[in-house]
Amino acid sequence: MPFFSAALTGKDKMRAKLARLQKKFPDEVERAIYQETQVELTEVKRRTPVDTGELRASEFVSGPYRQGKRIYAMIVAGGPAAPYAIYVHENLDAFHKVGQAKYIESVILESRPYMAARVAKRIDLNRALAG
């Protein structure tokens, strides 16, 4: 008999919990979303094509933002330092020695099913670390 087993169930319950937290504690949700977006940024940078390094260096987390009941952060790439970012992101035919096309989108799509649970866990962790 296994000593310990766990299963991830109740995705809808987790989303409901996160919605309640967001309503009561928007500052905590903002902080957790920002922290989890930083985790995603690390993976985005790993997947970003590199030629001169300017594109990777241009990437950062913007936010968090509040828009009504919605709290979100964004991963941004490009700007004046790398105005070609969208072309590199969208060009599926380009060969990259390092990195890949859809370097932001692929990370976000992969993490999407788990993000609500991760944010909720991050809130719990931040609370535990605070005292």
N, CA, C and O atoms as a Tinker XYZ file with bonds, in Angstrom:
   524  protein
     1  N      0.847000   -1.174000    0.000000    73     2
     2  CA     0.000000    0.000000    0.000000    64     1     3
     3  C      0.895000    1.239000    0.000000    63     2     4     5
     4  O      1.821000    1.331000    0.806000    81     3
     5  N      0.629000    2.192000   -0.895000    73     3     6
     6  CA     1.467000    3.396000   -0.951000    64     5     7
     7  C      1.326000    4.216000    0.327000    63     6     8     9
     8  O      0.253000    4.294000    0.926000    81     7
     9  N      2.435000    4.821000    0.721000    73     7    10
    10  CA     2.454000    5.677000    1.903000    64     9    11
    11  C      1.628000    6.931000    1.685000    63    10    12    13
    12  O      0.941000    7.401000    2.592000    81    11
    13  N      1.701000    7.469000    0.475000    73    11    14
    14  CA     1.008000    8.719000    0.185000    64    13    15
    15  C      0.592000    8.709000   -1.271000    63    14    16    17
    16  O      1.359000    8.288000   -2.137000    81    15
    17  N     -0.603000    9.165000   -1.544000    73    15    18
    18  CA    -1.032000    9.338000   -2.931000    64    17    19
    19  C     -1.856000   10.609000   -3.014000    63    18    20    21
    20  O     -2.467000   11.037000   -2.035000    81    19
    21  N     -1.861000   11.197000   -4.185000    73    19    22
    22  CA    -2.611000   12.438000   -4.395000    64    21    23
    23  C     -3.117000   12.471000   -5.822000    63    22    24    25
    24  O     -2.539000   11.865000   -6.724000    81    23
    25  N     -4.197000   13.185000   -6.001000    73    23    26
    26  CA    -4.756000   13.382000   -7.337000    64    25    27
    27  C     -5.290000   14.802000   -7.414000    63    26    28    29
    28  O     -5.814000   15.339000   -6.438000    81    27
    29  N     -5.151000   15.392000   -8.572000    73    27    30
    30  CA    -5.671000   16.744000   -8.779000    64    29    31
    31  C     -7.084000   16.621000   -9.332000    63    30    32    33
    32  O     -7.287000   16.236000  -10.483000    81    31
    33  N     -8.045000   16.953000   -8.494000    73    31    34
    34  CA    -9.446000   16.918000   -8.906000    64    33    35
    35  C    -10.081000   18.233000   -8.494000    63    34    36    37
    36  O     -9.484000   19.020000   -7.759000    81    35
    37  N    -11.274000   18.462000   -8.963000    73    35    38
    38  CA   -12.009000   19.643000   -8.528000    64    37    39
    39  C    -11.537000   20.937000   -9.143000    63    38    40    41
    40  O    -11.437000   21.957000   -8.462000    81    39
    41  N    -11.244000   20.898000  -10.442000    73    39    42
    42  CA   -10.791000   22.104000  -11.141000    64    41    43
    43  C    -11.796000   23.247000  -10.968000    63    42    44    45
    44  O    -11.403000   24.394000  -10.755000    81    43
    45  N    -13.071000   22.936000  -11.060000    73    43    46
    46  CA   -14.095000   23.972000  -10.907000    64    45    47
    47  C    -14.107000   24.533000   -9.487000    63    46    48    49
    48  O    -14.322000   25.729000   -9.293000    81    47
    49  N    -13.877000   23.675000   -8.497000    73    47    50
    50  CA   -13.805000   24.145000   -7.113000    64    49    51
    51  C    -12.607000   25.069000   -6.923000    63    50    52    53
    52  O    -12.694000   26.075000   -6.218000    81    51
    53  N    -11.492000   24.721000   -7.554000    73    51    54
    54  CA   -10.294000   25.545000   -7.436000    64    53    55
    55  C    -10.527000   26.914000   -8.070000    63    54    56    57
    56  O    -10.121000   27.930000   -7.506000    81    55
    57  N    -11.168000   26.955000   -9.222000    73    55    58
    58  CA   -11.477000   28.242000   -9.857000    64    57    59
    59  C    -12.424000   29.071000   -8.996000    63    58    60    61
    60  O    -12.271000   30.288000   -8.893000    81    59
    61  N    -13.402000   28.410000   -8.379000    73    59    62
    62  CA   -14.338000   29.117000   -7.498000    64    61    63
    63  C    -13.597000   29.673000   -6.282000    63    62    64    65
    64  O    -13.862000   30.792000   -5.844000    81    63
    65  N    -12.667000   28.882000   -5.741000    73    63    66
    66  CA   -11.873000   29.356000   -4.600000    64    65    67
    67  C    -11.051000   30.577000   -4.993000    63    66    68    69
    68  O    -10.972000   31.554000   -4.248000    81    67
    69  N    -10.449000   30.510000   -6.159000    73    67    70
    70  CA    -9.637000   31.626000   -6.628000    64    69    71
    71  C    -10.501000   32.868000   -6.858000    63    70    72    73
    72  O    -10.065000   33.983000   -6.572000    81    71
    73  N    -11.701000   32.690000   -7.363000    73    71    74
    74  CA   -12.605000   33.832000   -7.566000    64    73    75
    75  C    -12.978000   34.471000   -6.233000    63    74    76    77
    76  O    -13.052000   35.696000   -6.131000    81    75
    77  N    -13.216000   33.646000   -5.208000    73    75    78
    78  CA   -13.521000   34.187000   -3.878000    64    77    79
    79  C    -12.322000   34.946000   -3.310000    63    78    80    81
    80  O    -12.475000   36.026000   -2.741000    81    79
    81  N    -11.134000   34.375000   -3.469000    73    79    82
    82  CA    -9.929000   35.051000   -2.996000    64    81    83
    83  C     -9.739000   36.383000   -3.706000    63    82    84    85
    84  O     -9.397000   37.388000   -3.083000    81    83
    85  N     -9.964000   36.380000   -5.010000    73    83    86
    86  CA    -9.789000   37.590000   -5.807000    64    85    87
    87  C    -10.722000   38.696000   -5.331000    63    86    88    89
    88  O    -10.346000   39.868000   -5.305000    81    87
    89  N    -11.930000   38.322000   -4.958000    73    87    90
    90  CA   -12.900000   39.312000   -4.505000    64    89    91
    91  C    -12.509000   39.879000   -3.142000    63    90    92    93
    92  O    -12.617000   41.084000   -2.912000    81    91
    93  N    -12.052000   39.002000   -2.233000    73    91    94
    94  CA   -11.724000   39.428000   -0.881000    64    93    95
    95  C    -10.318000   40.016000   -0.756000    63    94    96    97
    96  O    -10.089000   40.945000    0.019000    81    95
    97  N     -9.404000   39.475000   -1.511000    73    95    98
    98  CA    -8.000000   39.829000   -1.330000    64    97    99
    99  C     -7.313000   40.145000   -2.664000    63    98   100   101
   100  O     -6.379000   39.444000   -3.053000    81    99
   101  N     -7.763000   41.184000   -3.366000    73    99   102
   102  CA    -7.205000   41.444000   -4.700000    64   101   103
   103  C     -5.689000   41.717000   -4.683000    63   102   104   105
   104  O     -4.996000   41.374000   -5.640000    81   103
   105  N     -5.174000   42.324000   -3.616000    73   103   106
   106  CA    -3.733000   42.580000   -3.568000    64   105   107
   107  C     -2.945000   41.272000   -3.508000    63   106   108   109
   108  O     -1.889000   41.152000   -4.129000    81   107
   109  N     -3.455000   40.299000   -2.766000    73   107   110
   110  CA    -2.780000   38.999000   -2.683000    64   109   111
   111  C     -2.837000   38.271000   -4.028000    63   110   112   113
   112  O     -1.872000   37.627000   -4.438000    81   111
   113  N     -3.967000   38.382000   -4.698000    73   111   114
   114  CA    -4.107000   37.744000   -6.008000    64   113   115
   115  C     -3.174000   38.419000   -7.012000    63   114   116   117
   116  O     -2.524000   37.742000   -7.809000    81   115
   117  N     -3.107000   39.744000   -6.976000    73   115   118
   118  CA    -2.186000   40.467000   -7.868000    64   117   119
   119  C     -0.757000   39.983000   -7.677000    63   118   120   121
   120  O     -0.061000   39.676000   -8.644000    81   119
   121  N     -0.332000   39.918000   -6.440000    73   119   122
   122  CA     1.042000   39.497000   -6.147000    64   121   123
   123  C      1.303000   38.083000   -6.652000    63   122   124   125
   124  O      2.336000   37.820000   -7.268000    81   123
   125  N      0.372000   37.178000   -6.392000    73   123   126
   126  CA     0.540000   35.790000   -6.816000    64   125   127
   127  C      0.544000   35.671000   -8.339000    63   126   128   129
   128  O      1.333000   34.909000   -8.897000    81   127
   129  N     -0.315000   36.405000   -9.001000    73   127   130
   130  CA    -0.338000   36.372000  -10.471000    64   129   131
   131  C      0.977000   36.906000  -11.027000    63   130   132   133
   132  O      1.531000   36.334000  -11.966000    81   131
   133  N      1.473000   37.982000  -10.462000    73   131   134
   134  CA     2.758000   38.523000  -10.914000    64   133   135
   135  C      3.868000   37.486000  -10.725000    63   134   136   137
   136  O      4.681000   37.280000  -11.625000    81   135
   137  N      3.905000   36.845000   -9.578000    73   135   138
   138  CA     4.950000   35.860000   -9.305000    64   137   139
   139  C      4.862000   34.668000  -10.256000    63   138   140   141
   140  O      5.883000   34.196000  -10.757000    81   139
   141  N      3.669000   34.191000  -10.500000    73   139   142
   142  CA     3.513000   33.051000  -11.408000    64   141   143
   143  C      3.814000   33.451000  -12.851000    63   142   144   145
   144  O      4.313000   32.634000  -13.625000    81   143
   145  N      3.523000   34.677000  -13.217000    73   143   146
   146  CA     3.867000   35.145000  -14.558000    64   145   147
   147  C      5.380000   35.244000  -14.710000    63   146   148   149
   148  O      5.903000   35.015000  -15.800000    81   147
   149  N      6.080000   35.575000  -13.654000    73   147   150
   150  CA     7.551000   35.575000  -13.687000    64   149   151
   151  C      8.084000   34.166000  -13.953000    63   150   152   153
   152  O      9.068000   33.997000  -14.673000    81   151
   153  N      7.435000   33.159000  -13.374000    73   151   154
   154  CA     7.815000   31.766000  -13.641000    64   153   155
   155  C      7.638000   31.467000  -15.128000    63   154   156   157
   156  O      8.501000   30.855000  -15.757000    81   155
   157  N      6.516000   31.906000  -15.676000    73   155   158
   158  CA     6.251000   31.687000  -17.096000    64   157   159
   159  C      7.279000   32.421000  -17.958000    63   158   160   161
   160  O      7.720000   31.901000  -18.983000    81   159
   161  N      7.655000   33.621000  -17.543000    73   159   162
   162  CA     8.652000   34.394000  -18.289000    64   161   163
   163  C      9.970000   33.638000  -18.384000    63   162   164   165
   164  O     10.635000   33.682000  -19.419000    81   163
   165  N     10.350000   32.956000  -17.330000    73   163   166
   166  CA    11.582000   32.159000  -17.361000    64   165   167
   167  C     11.524000   31.124000  -18.473000    63   166   168   169
   168  O     12.499000   30.936000  -19.200000    81   167
   169  N     10.382000   30.451000  -18.608000    73   167   170
   170  CA    10.233000   29.455000  -19.673000    64   169   171
   171  C     10.160000   30.125000  -21.042000    63   170   172   173
   172  O     10.704000   29.604000  -22.016000    81   171
   173  N      9.496000   31.267000  -21.124000    73   171   174
   174  CA     9.443000   32.008000  -22.395000    64   173   175
   175  C     10.864000   32.335000  -22.852000    63   174   176   177
   176  O     11.201000   32.129000  -24.018000    81   175
   177  N     11.688000   32.835000  -21.954000    73   175   178
   178  CA    13.067000   33.185000  -22.305000    64   177   179
   179  C     13.834000   31.961000  -22.781000    63   178   180   181
   180  O     14.663000   32.064000  -23.685000    81   179
   181  N     13.568000   30.802000  -22.183000    73   179   182
   182  CA    14.234000   29.566000  -22.601000    64   181   183
   183  C     13.863000   29.190000  -24.044000    63   182   184   185
   184  O     14.680000   28.629000  -24.774000    81   183
   185  N     12.630000   29.504000  -24.444000    73   183   186
   186  CA    12.147000   29.143000  -25.780000    64   185   187
   187  C     12.356000   30.238000  -26.828000    63   186   188   189
   188  O     12.143000   30.000000  -28.017000    81   187
   189  N     12.763000   31.411000  -26.409000    73   187   190
   190  CA    12.908000   32.534000  -27.336000    64   189   191
   191  C     14.080000   32.307000  -28.282000    63   190   192   193
   192  O     15.179000   31.980000  -27.835000    81   191
   193  N     13.861000   32.474000  -29.582000    73   191   194
   194  CA    14.970000   32.382000  -30.520000    64   193   195
   195  C     16.038000   33.436000  -30.207000    63   194   196   197
   196  O     15.726000   34.564000  -29.825000    81   195
   197  N     17.293000   33.043000  -30.377000    73   195   198
   198  CA    18.394000   33.949000  -30.070000    64   197   199
   199  C     19.291000   34.088000  -31.291000    63   198   200   201
   200  O     19.793000   33.105000  -31.836000    81   199
   201  N     19.475000   35.332000  -31.703000    73   199   202
   202  CA    20.463000   35.664000  -32.722000    64   201   203
   203  C     21.450000   36.622000  -32.069000    63   202   204   205
   204  O     22.613000   36.279000  -31.854000    81   203
   205  N     20.983000   37.816000  -31.759000    73   203   206
   206  CA    21.837000   38.797000  -31.083000    64   205   207
   207  C     21.575000   38.840000  -29.579000    63   206   208   209
   208  O     22.393000   39.362000  -28.821000    81   207
   209  N     20.441000   38.296000  -29.146000    73   207   210
   210  CA    20.063000   38.328000  -27.734000    64   209   211
   211  C     19.153000   39.488000  -27.376000    63   210   212   213
   212  O     18.643000   39.550000  -26.258000    81   211
   213  N     18.941000   40.415000  -28.314000    73   211   214
   214  CA    18.109000   41.584000  -28.021000    64   213   215
   215  C     16.649000   41.212000  -27.785000    63   214   216   217
   216  O     15.984000   41.812000  -26.940000    81   215
   217  N     16.150000   40.231000  -28.523000    73   215   218
   218  CA    14.760000   39.821000  -28.347000    64   217   219
   219  C     14.556000   39.255000  -26.945000    63   218   220   221
   220  O     13.636000   39.673000  -26.241000    81   219
   221  N     15.381000   38.333000  -26.540000    73   219   222
   222  CA    15.257000   37.744000  -25.209000    64   221   223
   223  C     15.391000   38.824000  -24.130000    63   222   224   225
   224  O     14.648000   38.822000  -23.148000    81   223
   225  N     16.334000   39.737000  -24.317000    73   223   226
   226  CA    16.553000   40.803000  -23.332000    64   225   227
   227  C     15.363000   41.767000  -23.252000    63   226   228   229
   228  O     15.185000   42.448000  -22.242000    81   227
   229  N     14.559000   41.824000  -24.301000    73   227   230
   230  CA    13.422000   42.758000  -24.307000    64   229   231
   231  C     12.211000   42.230000  -23.542000    63   230   232   233
   232  O     11.266000   42.984000  -23.309000    81   231
   233  N     12.212000   40.990000  -23.156000    73   231   234
   234  CA    11.039000   40.366000  -22.541000    64   233   235
   235  C     10.931000   40.718000  -21.061000    63   234   236   237
   236  O     11.920000   40.728000  -20.328000    81   235
   237  N      9.692000   41.007000  -20.643000    73   235   238
   238  CA     9.445000   41.333000  -19.239000    64   237   239
   239  C      7.980000   41.099000  -18.904000    63   238   240   241
   240  O      7.143000   40.937000  -19.793000    81   239
   241  N      7.681000   41.083000  -17.605000    73   239   242
   242  CA     6.299000   40.973000  -17.137000    64   241   243
   243  C      5.755000   42.379000  -16.947000    63   242   244   245
   244  O      6.365000   43.212000  -16.276000    81   243
   245  N      4.609000   42.629000  -17.542000    73   243   246
   246  CA     3.913000   43.905000  -17.403000    64   245   247
   247  C      2.688000   43.681000  -16.530000    63   246   248   249
   248  O      1.921000   42.743000  -16.745000    81   247
   249  N      2.514000   44.544000  -15.552000    73   247   250
   250  CA     1.373000   44.409000  -14.665000    64   249   251
   251  C      1.838000   44.031000  -13.278000    63   250   252   253
   252  O      3.026000   44.125000  -12.973000    81   251
   253  N      0.938000   43.614000  -12.454000    73   251   254
   254  CA    -0.431000   43.201000  -12.732000    64   253   255
   255  C     -1.371000   44.388000  -12.923000    63   254   256   257
   256  O     -1.105000   45.506000  -12.481000    81   255
   257  N     -2.465000   44.102000  -13.591000    73   255   258
   258  CA    -3.487000   45.093000  -13.887000    64   257   259
   259  C     -4.817000   44.618000  -13.322000    63   258   260   261
   260  O     -5.077000   43.419000  -13.221000    81   259
   261  N     -5.646000   45.575000  -12.959000    73   259   262
   262  CA    -7.025000   45.290000  -12.564000    64   261   263
   263  C     -7.938000   45.945000  -13.574000    63   262   264   265
   264  O     -7.794000   47.122000  -13.906000    81   263
   265  N     -8.881000   45.155000  -14.056000    73   263   266
   266  CA    -9.868000   45.648000  -15.009000    64   265   267
   267  C    -11.215000   45.085000  -14.562000    63   266   268   269
   268  O    -11.581000   43.964000  -14.913000    81   267
   269  N    -11.940000   45.876000  -13.786000    73   267   270
   270  CA   -13.165000   45.367000  -13.184000    64   269   271
   271  C    -12.821000   44.267000  -12.204000    63   270   272   273
   272  O    -12.023000   44.479000  -11.291000    81   271
   273  N    -13.411000   43.095000  -12.379000    73   271   274
   274  CA   -13.130000   41.942000  -11.517000    64   273   275
   275  C    -11.928000   41.142000  -12.000000    63   274   276   277
   276  O    -11.511000   40.183000  -11.350000    81   275
   277  N    -11.387000   41.528000  -13.108000    73   275   278
   278  CA   -10.298000   40.776000  -13.734000    64   277   279
   279  C     -8.946000   41.295000  -13.255000    63   278   280   281
   280  O     -8.713000   42.503000  -13.211000    81   279
   281  N     -8.069000   40.380000  -12.901000    73   279   282
   282  CA    -6.692000   40.712000  -12.542000    64   281   283
   283  C     -5.800000   39.890000  -13.458000    63   282   284   285
   284  O     -5.983000   38.679000  -13.588000    81   283
   285  N     -4.834000   40.548000  -14.095000    73   283   286
   286  CA    -3.978000   39.832000  -15.034000    64   285   287
   287  C     -2.620000   40.515000  -15.146000    63   286   288   289
   288  O     -2.442000   41.666000  -14.746000    81   287
   289  N     -1.673000   39.773000  -15.699000    73   287   290
   290  CA    -0.353000   40.298000  -16.032000    64   289   291
   291  C     -0.048000   39.820000  -17.449000    63   290   292   293
   292  O     -0.668000   38.876000  -17.938000    81   291
   293  N      0.891000   40.462000  -18.093000    73   291   294
   294  CA     1.237000   40.112000  -19.471000    64   293   295
   295  C      2.743000   39.889000  -19.602000    63   294   296   297
   296  O      3.541000   40.502000  -18.893000    81   295
   297  N      3.104000   39.018000  -20.502000    73   295   298
   298  CA     4.496000   38.870000  -20.901000    64   297   299
   299  C      4.655000   39.654000  -22.186000    63   298   300   301
   300  O      3.947000   39.412000  -23.163000    81   299
   301  N      5.584000   40.594000  -22.184000    73   299   302
   302  CA     5.783000   41.516000  -23.300000    64   301   303
   303  C      7.154000   41.267000  -23.907000    63   302   304   305
   304  O      8.123000   41.009000  -23.193000    81   303
   305  N      7.226000   41.347000  -25.231000    73   303   306
   306  CA     8.501000   41.207000  -25.942000    64   305   307
   307  C      8.539000   42.219000  -27.066000    63   306   308   309
   308  O      7.504000   42.586000  -27.623000    81   307
   309  N      9.736000   42.668000  -27.396000    73   307   310
   310  CA     9.893000   43.557000  -28.545000    64   309   311
   311  C     10.213000   44.968000  -28.146000    63   310   312   313
   312  O     11.211000   45.224000  -27.471000    81   311
   313  N      9.365000   45.889000  -28.562000    73   311   314
   314  CA     9.624000   47.302000  -28.305000    64   313   315
   315  C     10.725000   47.821000  -29.217000    63   314   316   317
   316  O     11.085000   47.158000  -30.190000    81   315
   317  N     11.260000   48.986000  -28.920000    73   315   318
   318  CA    12.291000   49.583000  -29.777000    64   317   319
   319  C     13.546000   48.720000  -29.912000    63   318   320   321
   320  O     14.212000   48.752000  -30.946000    81   319
   321  N     13.869000   47.953000  -28.877000    73   319   322
   322  CA    15.082000   47.123000  -28.914000    64   321   323
   323  C     14.939000   45.931000  -29.858000    63   322   324   325
   324  O     15.928000   45.467000  -30.425000    81   323
   325  N     13.723000   45.439000  -30.028000    73   323   326
   326  CA    13.491000   44.263000  -30.869000    64   325   327
   327  C     12.135000   44.392000  -31.559000    63   326   328   329
   328  O     11.216000   43.631000  -31.253000    81   327
   329  N     11.997000   45.340000  -32.483000    73   327   330
   330  CA    10.708000   45.570000  -33.122000    64   329   331
   331  C     10.236000   44.397000  -33.996000    63   330   332   333
   332  O      9.089000   44.379000  -34.443000    81   331
   333  N     11.093000   43.451000  -34.229000    73   331   334
   334  CA    10.792000   42.281000  -35.061000    64   333   335
   335  C     10.179000   41.133000  -34.245000    63   334   336   337
   336  O      9.968000   40.048000  -34.788000    81   335
   337  N      9.893000   41.345000  -32.970000    73   335   338
   338  CA     9.430000   40.279000  -32.077000    64   337   339
   339  C      8.208000   39.546000  -32.624000    63   338   340   341
   340  O      8.169000   38.316000  -32.596000    81   339
   341  N      7.228000   40.265000  -33.112000    73   339   342
   342  CA     6.006000   39.621000  -33.604000    64   341   343
   343  C      6.302000   38.741000  -34.812000    63   342   344   345
   344  O      5.725000   37.663000  -34.952000    81   343
   345  N      7.191000   39.192000  -35.680000    73   343   346
   346  CA     7.564000   38.393000  -36.852000    64   345   347
   347  C      8.222000   37.085000  -36.420000    63   346   348   349
   348  O      7.881000   36.018000  -36.931000    81   347
   349  N      9.150000   37.165000  -35.495000    73   347   350
   350  CA     9.843000   35.964000  -35.017000    64   349   351
   351  C      8.851000   35.035000  -34.320000    63   350   352   353
   352  O      8.919000   33.818000  -34.492000    81   351
   353  N      7.938000   35.595000  -33.541000    73   351   354
   354  CA     6.949000   34.795000  -32.822000    64   353   355
   355  C      6.029000   34.052000  -33.778000    63   354   356   357
   356  O      5.707000   32.886000  -33.549000    81   355
   357  N      5.608000   34.709000  -34.833000    73   355   358
   358  CA     4.582000   34.154000  -35.720000    64   357   359
   359  C      5.116000   33.346000  -36.899000    63   358   360   361
   360  O      4.351000   32.609000  -37.520000    81   359
   361  N      6.378000   33.456000  -37.222000    73   359   362
   362  CA     6.923000   32.785000  -38.407000    64   361   363
   363  C      7.209000   31.312000  -38.118000    63   362   364   365
   364  O      8.255000   30.964000  -37.570000    81   363
   365  N      6.269000   30.464000  -38.493000    73   363   366
   366  CA     6.395000   29.028000  -38.247000    64   365   367
   367  C      7.361000   28.349000  -39.205000    63   366   368   369
   368  O      7.766000   27.210000  -38.972000    81   367
   369  N      7.733000   29.034000  -40.275000    73   367   370
   370  CA     8.634000   28.444000  -41.262000    64   369   371
   371  C     10.104000   28.714000  -40.980000    63   370   372   373
   372  O     10.973000   28.087000  -41.587000    81   371
   373  N     10.393000   29.626000  -40.082000    73   371   374
   374  CA    11.790000   29.986000  -39.793000    64   373   375
   375  C     12.465000   28.870000  -39.007000    63   374   376   377
   376  O     11.844000   28.220000  -38.166000    81   375
   377  N     13.745000   28.661000  -39.294000    73   375   378
   378  CA    14.557000   27.715000  -38.526000    64   377   379
   379  C     15.352000   28.508000  -37.493000    63   378   380   381
   380  O     15.979000   29.517000  -37.816000    81   379
   381  N     15.317000   28.044000  -36.268000    73   379   382
   382  CA    16.054000   28.702000  -35.191000    64   381   383
   383  C     17.021000   27.699000  -34.576000    63   382   384   385
   384  O     16.602000   26.628000  -34.137000    81   383
   385  N     18.300000   28.029000  -34.541000    73   383   386
   386  CA    19.278000   27.164000  -33.870000    64   385   387
   387  C     18.958000   27.071000  -32.387000    63   386   388   389
   388  O     19.136000   26.027000  -31.760000    81   387
   389  N     18.486000   28.177000  -31.840000    73   387   390
   390  CA    18.075000   28.250000  -30.439000    64   389   391
   391  C     16.657000   28.795000  -30.409000    63   390   392   393
   392  O     16.369000   29.817000  -31.033000    81   391
   393  N     15.777000   28.126000  -29.694000    73   391   394
   394  CA    14.422000   28.636000  -29.528000    64   393   395
   395  C     13.457000   28.154000  -30.592000    63   394   396   397
   396  O     13.769000   27.274000  -31.395000    81   395
   397  N     12.275000   28.756000  -30.577000    73   395   398
   398  CA    11.191000   28.318000  -31.457000    64   397   399
   399  C     10.220000   29.460000  -31.719000    63   398   400   401
   400  O     10.213000   30.463000  -31.004000    81   399
   401  N      9.406000   29.295000  -32.750000    73   399   402
   402  CA     8.294000   30.215000  -32.983000    64   401   403
   403  C      7.260000   29.999000  -31.880000    63   402   404   405
   404  O      7.291000   28.988000  -31.179000    81   403
   405  N      6.358000   30.945000  -31.734000    73   403   406
   406  CA     5.295000   30.865000  -30.723000    64   405   407
   407  C      5.889000   30.691000  -29.327000    63   406   408   409
   408  O      5.325000   29.985000  -28.491000    81   407
   409  N      7.018000   31.332000  -29.079000    73   407   410
   410  CA     7.744000   31.172000  -27.825000    64   409   411
   411  C      6.977000   31.686000  -26.617000    63   410   412   413
   412  O      7.207000   31.211000  -25.505000    81   411
   413  N      6.075000   32.639000  -26.800000    73   411   414
   414  CA     5.227000   33.089000  -25.682000    64   413   415
   415  C      3.935000   32.264000  -25.653000    63   414   416   417
   416  O      3.560000   31.714000  -24.618000    81   415
   417  N      3.280000   32.189000  -26.777000    73   415   418
   418  CA     1.981000   31.524000  -26.853000    64   417   419
   419  C      2.045000   30.079000  -26.365000    63   418   420   421
   420  O      1.159000   29.638000  -25.632000    81   419
   421  N      3.074000   29.341000  -26.759000    73   419   422
   422  CA     3.156000   27.931000  -26.373000    64   421   423
   423  C      3.244000   27.771000  -24.857000    63   422   424   425
   424  O      2.634000   26.863000  -24.293000    81   423
   425  N      3.990000   28.638000  -24.205000    73   423   426
   426  CA     4.120000   28.571000  -22.749000    64   425   427
   427  C      2.771000   28.857000  -22.082000    63   426   428   429
   428  O      2.355000   28.135000  -21.176000    81   427
   429  N      2.106000   29.896000  -22.528000    73   427   430
   430  CA     0.819000   30.278000  -21.930000    64   429   431
   431  C     -0.224000   29.180000  -22.133000    63   430   432   433
   432  O     -0.957000   28.843000  -21.204000    81   431
   433  N     -0.294000   28.628000  -23.326000    73   431   434
   434  CA    -1.278000   27.576000  -23.584000    64   433   435
   435  C     -1.010000   26.327000  -22.758000    63   434   436   437
   436  O     -1.947000   25.672000  -22.302000    81   435
   437  N      0.264000   25.992000  -22.561000    73   435   438
   438  CA     0.601000   24.817000  -21.759000    64   437   439
   439  C      0.271000   25.012000  -20.279000    63   438   440   441
   440  O     -0.144000   24.067000  -19.609000    81   439
   441  N      0.450000   26.212000  -19.771000    73   439   442
   442  CA     0.234000   26.452000  -18.342000    64   441   443
   443  C     -1.215000   26.786000  -18.002000    63   442   444   445
   444  O     -1.614000   26.705000  -16.840000    81   443
   445  N     -1.987000   27.153000  -18.984000    73   443   446
   446  CA    -3.357000   27.614000  -18.743000    64   445   447
   447  C     -4.199000   26.679000  -17.870000    63   446   448   449
   448  O     -4.860000   27.161000  -16.950000    81   447
   449  N     -4.205000   25.369000  -18.117000    73   447   450
   450  CA    -5.060000   24.498000  -17.296000    64   449   451
   451  C     -4.661000   24.454000  -15.814000    63   450   452   453
   452  O     -5.473000   24.079000  -14.968000    81   451
   453  N     -3.438000   24.826000  -15.502000    73   451   454
   454  CA    -2.915000   24.703000  -14.144000    64   453   455
   455  C     -2.757000   26.044000  -13.424000    63   454   456   457
   456  O     -2.447000   26.070000  -12.233000    81   455
   457  N     -2.964000   27.141000  -14.121000    73   455   458
   458  CA    -2.634000   28.447000  -13.560000    64   457   459
   459  C     -3.492000   28.812000  -12.350000    63   458   460   461
   460  O     -2.960000   29.344000  -11.376000    81   459
   461  N     -4.779000   28.550000  -12.375000    73   459   462
   462  CA    -5.624000   28.897000  -11.230000    64   461   463
   463  C     -5.146000   28.177000   -9.974000    63   462   464   465
   464  O     -5.069000   28.780000   -8.903000    81   463
   465  N     -4.828000   26.910000  -10.097000    73   463   466
   466  CA    -4.329000   26.148000   -8.944000    64   465   467
   467  C     -2.975000   26.675000   -8.489000    63   466   468   469
   468  O     -2.706000   26.751000   -7.290000    81   467
   469  N     -2.134000   27.035000   -9.430000    73   467   470
   470  CA    -0.817000   27.574000   -9.077000    64   469   471
   471  C     -0.934000   28.904000   -8.349000    63   470   472   473
   472  O     -0.217000   29.146000   -7.378000    81   471
   473  N     -1.828000   29.764000   -8.806000    73   471   474
   474  CA    -2.020000   31.061000   -8.153000    64   473   475
   475  C     -2.562000   30.853000   -6.738000    63   474   476   477
   476  O     -2.109000   31.508000   -5.800000    81   475
   477  N     -3.519000   29.954000   -6.580000    73   475   478
   478  CA    -4.067000   29.676000   -5.252000    64   477   479
   479  C     -2.981000   29.140000   -4.316000    63   478   480   481
   480  O     -2.905000   29.547000   -3.156000    81   479
   481  N     -2.146000   28.233000   -4.815000    73   479   482
   482  CA    -1.044000   27.706000   -3.998000    64   481   483
   483  C     -0.040000   28.800000   -3.660000    63   482   484   485
   484  O      0.496000   28.835000   -2.552000    81   483
   485  N      0.212000   29.682000   -4.601000    73   483   486
   486  CA     1.150000   30.782000   -4.373000    64   485   487
   487  C      0.622000   31.711000   -3.279000    63   486   488   489
   488  O      1.389000   32.191000   -2.444000    81   487
   489  N     -0.690000   31.963000   -3.286000    73   487   490
   490  CA    -1.293000   32.787000   -2.230000    64   489   491
   491  C     -1.071000   32.131000   -0.874000    63   490   492   493
   492  O     -0.669000   32.784000    0.089000    81   491
   493  N     -1.339000   30.831000   -0.812000    73   491   494
   494  CA    -1.132000   30.110000    0.453000    64   493   495
   495  C      0.333000   30.179000    0.886000    63   494   496   497
   496  O      0.624000   30.388000    2.064000    81   495
   497  N      1.241000   30.006000   -0.051000    73   495   498
   498  CA     2.668000   30.068000    0.265000    64   497   499
   499  C      3.062000   31.454000    0.751000    63   498   500   501
   500  O      3.779000   31.587000    1.743000    81   499
   501  N      2.599000   32.480000    0.061000    73   499   502
   502  CA     2.919000   33.853000    0.471000    64   501   503
   503  C      2.391000   34.139000    1.881000    63   502   504   505
   504  O      3.058000   34.797000    2.678000    81   503
   505  N      1.194000   33.639000    2.177000    73   503   506
   506  CA     0.629000   33.832000    3.519000    64   505   507
   507  C      1.469000   33.114000    4.566000    63   506   508   509
   508  O      1.726000   33.659000    5.639000    81   507
   509  N      1.896000   31.898000    4.260000    73   507   510
   510  CA     2.714000   31.136000    5.202000    64   509   511
   511  C      4.056000   31.818000    5.454000    63   510   512   513
   512  O      4.540000   31.852000    6.585000    81   511
   513  N      4.650000   32.355000    4.400000    73   511   514
   514  CA     5.935000   33.024000    4.543000    64   513   515
   515  C      5.814000   34.355000    5.298000    63   514   516   517
   516  O      6.762000   34.803000    5.943000    81   515
   517  N      4.642000   34.973000    5.206000    73   515   518
   518  CA     4.428000   36.256000    5.875000    64   517   519
   519  C      4.227000   36.104000    7.377000    63   518   520   521
   520  O      4.356000   37.066000    8.133000    81   519
   521  N      3.920000   34.921000    7.785000    73   519   522
   522  CA     3.785000   34.798000    9.234000    64   521   523
   523  C      2.791000   33.826000    9.617000    63   522   524
   524  O      2.564000   33.611000   10.807000    81   523
